[in-house]
Amino acid sequence: MGQHGTQANLNARIVRGFAVDLPSRSEQTAIAAVLTDMDAELTALEQRRDKTRLLKQGMMQELLTGRTRLV
């Protein structure tokens, strides 16, 4: 649908004729709720990852300095 030349372009005249179906308000709210829950889960997982990295770093430091020995 773009106008051809050295670069395909779209303009308001071309795009104005496109019909775009949008989800209902309740469906948009449901989608937003799922995305919000996913963001919270990602934040929790990132915090857990960071804690685990710090724990590993501390354990490695203990082993490398000889304060803790493996038998």
Residue pairs with C-beta under 8 A, 6 or more apart in sequence:
1 10
1 14
2 8
2 9
2 10
2 14
3 9
3 10
3 11
3 14
22 28
23 31
59 68
62 68
63 69
63 70
